[in-house]
Amino acid sequence: MTDQSKIRHHAALMDRVAARLGVDLEAAVFDGKMAFGEVSEAVLRCADCPNPEDCAHWLDREEGRAEAAPVYCQNRALFERLVGEGA
């Protein structure tokens, strides 16, 4: 996987996790709950994750809204904050 395709893959995973948690990342940026730079930092953290296949399986396996990101998620703390802020 090229670097660019890897980044796209992880950005898509991150978007799917956010959606599963009821978090709208774009709205969070526009509402000032998250700086734009935090999005790129979060994608890079995701790209460093040793478990992207597990994440994809979790996303494919689970239905409906989730209470929290998987424990191994590199962005779990970010998602917890955004869920708490109603992003």
C-alpha positions as CSV (number, residue, x, y, z in Angstrom):
1,M,0.0,0.0,0.0
2,T,1.5,3.4,-1.0
3,D,1.7,6.1,1.6
4,Q,-1.1,8.0,-0.1
5,S,-3.4,5.0,-0.2
6,K,-2.5,4.1,3.3
7,I,-3.5,7.6,4.5
8,R,-6.7,7.4,2.6
9,H,-7.5,4.0,4.0
10,H,-6.9,5.2,7.6
11,A,-8.8,8.4,7.0
12,A,-11.8,6.3,5.9
13,L,-11.5,4.0,8.9
14,M,-11.4,7.0,11.2
15,D,-14.5,8.5,9.5
16,R,-16.3,5.2,9.9
17,V,-15.4,5.0,13.6
18,A,-16.5,8.6,14.1
19,A,-19.8,7.9,12.4
20,R,-20.3,4.8,14.5
21,L,-19.8,6.9,17.6
22,G,-22.2,9.6,16.3
23,V,-19.4,12.1,15.9
24,D,-19.3,14.4,12.8
25,L,-15.7,15.4,12.4
26,E,-16.4,18.1,9.9
27,A,-19.0,19.7,12.2
28,A,-16.6,19.4,15.1
29,V,-14.1,21.5,13.2
30,F,-16.6,24.1,12.1
31,D,-18.0,24.3,15.6
32,G,-14.6,24.9,17.1
33,K,-14.6,21.7,19.1
34,M,-11.6,20.4,17.2
35,A,-8.9,22.3,15.4
36,F,-8.4,21.4,11.7
37,G,-4.8,20.3,12.4
38,E,-6.2,17.8,14.9
39,V,-7.8,15.9,12.1
40,S,-4.6,15.4,10.2
41,E,-2.8,14.4,13.5
42,A,-5.6,11.9,14.2
43,V,-5.3,10.4,10.7
44,L,-1.5,10.0,11.2
45,R,-2.1,8.4,14.6
46,C,-4.5,6.0,12.9
47,A,-2.0,5.3,10.2
48,D,0.4,4.2,12.9
49,C,-2.1,1.7,14.4
50,P,-0.9,-1.9,14.5
51,N,-4.6,-3.1,14.3
52,P,-6.2,-1.6,11.1
53,E,-7.6,-5.0,10.1
54,D,-9.1,-5.5,13.6
55,C,-10.7,-2.0,13.3
56,A,-12.1,-2.8,9.9
57,H,-13.6,-6.1,11.2
58,W,-15.0,-4.3,14.2
59,L,-16.7,-1.8,11.9
60,D,-18.0,-4.5,9.6
61,R,-19.2,-6.7,12.5
62,E,-20.9,-4.1,14.7
63,E,-24.2,-2.5,13.9
64,G,-25.8,0.7,15.1
65,R,-24.1,3.2,17.4
66,A,-21.2,2.2,19.5
67,E,-20.5,3.5,23.0
68,A,-16.7,3.8,22.5
69,A,-14.0,3.2,20.0
70,P,-12.1,-0.1,20.4
71,V,-9.6,-0.1,23.3
72,Y,-6.7,-0.3,20.8
73,C,-7.8,2.8,18.9
74,Q,-5.0,5.4,18.7
75,N,-7.7,8.1,18.7
76,R,-9.9,6.7,21.5
77,A,-9.2,9.7,23.8
78,L,-10.1,12.1,21.0
79,F,-13.3,10.3,20.2
80,E,-14.2,10.2,23.9
81,R,-13.7,13.9,24.2
82,L,-15.8,14.6,21.1
83,V,-18.6,12.3,22.2
84,G,-18.6,14.1,25.6
85,E,-18.9,17.4,23.8
86,G,-21.7,16.2,21.6
87,A,-19.7,16.7,18.4
